[in-house]
Amino acid sequence: MMVQGKNSTLHQHIAAVKKGERAFENAFQAVTRMILEKDIDKVVVNGKTTFDFRIFREGRKHIIGMYDEINSLVSFVKDASEGGSSKEMAFVLVGEPGNGKTFLVEYLCSLYRNFLSLPENRKYTFRFVDLDKIGNYGHIKIAESQTYEDPMILAMNTHEDMGQSKDYLAKRYRLTDKELERWYDNYRPLAACSTYIWNDIRNAADGNLDEMLKYIEIVPVPLTESLGTVTGKYPAKDKITSSAVDLLGEESIQRLLHITDTNNPYRFDLRRGALARVAGGGIHFADEIYKNKKDLVQVYLGIIQNRTIEIDGYKWPIDTLIIATSNNSEFNRFLAEKEEAPIIDRCRICYVSHNTNYKLQKQLTAYAIGNEAKTTLTGEMMHQDPNLNYASSVAAVLTRLPRSEKLTSIETMKLAAGEVAGEKSIKTLSEVIDTLNQDPDITKRFGQKGLGQRNLGRSMQLMLENSGTNEGRCMFAYDVFRALERVILDYVSEPNDRAKFLDDLRTSKGLYRERIMTEMFNAYMDEPLAIRKDVMHYVNMIIGIDAENLGADKMWKYKNPQTGELLALKIDERYIDSIEDRLGLKTREQKESFRTSIRKIYGQKMSVDPDYDFMDNLELVKAVTDVRLKSDIAGAGSLIGALANRTNEENQKLYDRMIETMLHKLGYCTTCAQKTIEYFCTQVDEN
């Protein structure tokens, strides 16, 4: 086996490709192979089954959600790799700012560079050496293929006639018709300057191919990100400084000093432009493509359709996957100009929505908060309230959910996260999404409007610069609502959107309140999962209440689905009734109907997820919490009363014990523990 990565001859390279030691494939085939070589999972998103490509979920900071967008991208690239219409199109991600479009493309480019760094996937190109022996090139001794053409492209164009080149390859390397056909599926002519130089070499060697090949050297394509080779980005510039030169290249005065023949296309320096550097099976990323001035977008039209760089009639064929991004407003402005229809026709538009799953949002919020340890302005360690992520995630996601007559915002949020929402089913959410997605106005579709990741980042910045946060050395969860309110007032210009977002913020405060009730109960019980146990006690009681083996002592034996061990439970009908009363279930029929729905959920969930604990059923959790919290505690009134009025020793002891539990078992610090209890003792945000 030959040494990978070393400069080699064309013969060695072709032999390595035939053996499978080196790859010869176009950009679409390489990207498709990279994605599909990794595992693929099936997930249910908003009631519909879709694929989840594991390659996008690897690494420290990976892609979160974006299932539909990634599926569209993969099917687009796969279609192009199989010769479909996609190979003559660009893939354009359109959406609101701060929803992850650029992050997705840059992540894909990073994956691709890592993929190509493996020896068997390396991209190679060729260069012409000893040009000073030929004449007409002055002091230019080496000329590399400007568009990083694959050596196999040269191999398929060794002779002036394609038939002769085919015969030569078939005889020399003993290729079967199938192998030859597979290679020629990716055939393209040599670039203008390569053809010209190759003809000069042919004349100098009197057509002797073995002599001609002495002027050829095979080299690996550099993968350095900063050079813009293999994966390159062209960000939209302003109208004065941008020009087609940035994309295509221009005539090089330096080369004209050496080249005597003015017809030689090598006088054009294509590497000056962004496209030539990714032309050898790379990815070109056009950031905010529709922000470019018209003539530059016209250049893109030619590039996308013909996949060639064209200057003064000379052509350089390119092999590039073109991905672009655009925000909604720029895209709509561009659409309004009817004469620009041909460029839209050449683009596969993919509308990117915000993340609407609050559970996934927790990971995105962790990105916004940052993974580095935070410090105060005076350099002291900063603590994070354990409820900060939840409060931020719920607030952000609620702003992204459109209003609907069929579902409340909380029901929509829970169903979008795959949770239970009372009597409402995931089918209702699917119907709501389908109806919204029929709207020709993109911004009214599901998840298209709301606070993006950048706005969430801004709210974290506002919290960190707050003097209270610095003095208390803690990012207290409730402060995020004030920060988000400031962001909405400062950055949301549309009055209707602003009013909706502020309303969503009030709803998220109510959800935070309910979470704090649960936390307080856990702190009071000195047990991190106390409320979970009580919820599961209720569920197990209503399952066991009708059991045949239930004796007069109301003791019921059952097997724990998580551990498989046999447990005994005393069924307390007063406890069951008080919870159902809190839920507003008055009649026997209402109670029986609710119990049936809980048993049904239990049956469905336990077969799939034995650890399911009903904690996503907020109404039930709230009812259990209320029953336990609002009952009298040692004759000192409610827990709120006991904590608010610490004039007697017993109440002070209770307060101290709860603070102790919060500090050592629930992840609070002194500041957020005290502030949380203080908030709990007020009546604000009660739903």
Sequence and secondary structure as in RCSB ss.txt:
>XXXX:A:sequence
MMVQGKNSTLHQHIAAVKKGERAFENAFQAVTRMILEKDIDKVVVNGKTTFDFRIFREGRKHIIGMYDEINSLVS
FVKDASEGGSSKEMAFVLVGEPGNGKTFLVEYLCSLYRNFLSLPENRKYTFRFVDLDKIGNYGHIKIAESQTYED
PMILAMNTHEDMGQSKDYLAKRYRLTDKELERWYDNYRPLAACSTYIWNDIRNAADGNLDEMLKYIEIVPVPLTE
SLGTVTGKYPAKDKITSSAVDLLGEESIQRLLHITDTNNPYRFDLRRGALARVAGGGIHFADEIYKNKKDLVQVY
LGIIQNRTIEIDGYKWPIDTLIIATSNNSEFNRFLAEKEEAPIIDRCRICYVSHNTNYKLQKQLTAYAIGNEAKT
TLTGEMMHQDPNLNYASSVAAVLTRLPRSEKLTSIETMKLAAGEVAGEKSIKTLSEVIDTLNQDPDITKRFGQKG
LGQRNLGRSMQLMLENSGTNEGRCMFAYDVFRALERVILDYVSEPNDRAKFLDDLRTSKGLYRERIMTEMFNAYM
DEPLAIRKDVMHYVNMIIGIDAENLGADKMWKYKNPQTGELLALKIDERYIDSIEDRLGLKTREQKESFRTSIRK
IYGQKMSVDPDYDFMDNLELVKAVTDVRLKSDIAGAGSLIGALANRTNEENQKLYDRMIETMLHKLGYCTTCAQK
TIEYFCTQVDEN
>XXXX:A:secstr
   TTS B HHHHHHHHHHTSS    HHHHHHHHHHTS EEEEEETTEEEEEEGGGG SSS   S HHHHHHHHH
HHHHHHTT GGGGSEEEEEE TTSSHHHHHHHHHHHHHHHHTSGGG  EEEEE  GGGTSSSTT   EE TT   
HHHHHTTSSSSHHHHHHHHHHHTT  HHHHHHHHTT     HHHHHHHHHHHHHTTT HHHHGGGEEEEE    G
GGT SEEEEE   TTT  THHHH EE HHHHTT   TT GGGEEGGGSTTGGGTEEEEEEEETGGGS HHHHHHH
HHHHHH EEEETTEEEE EEEEEEEEEHHHHHHHHHSGGGHHHHHTEEEEEE     HHHHHHHHHHHH SS  B
 TTS B EE TTHHHHHHHHHHHHHS   SSS HHHHHHHHTT  BTTB HHHHHHHHHHHTT SSGGGSTTSSS
  HHHHHHHHHHHHH HHHHHHTEE TTHHHHHHHHHHHHH   HHHHHHHHHHHHHHHHHHHHHHHHHHHHHHT
T TTHHHHHHHHHHHHHHHTT TT  TT EEEEE TTT  EEEEE  HHHHHHHHHHTT  SHHHHHHHHHHHHH
HHHHHHHH TT  STT HHHHHHHHHHHHHS STTS  HHHHHH   SHHHHHHHHHHHHHHHHTS   HHHHHH
HHHHHTS TT  
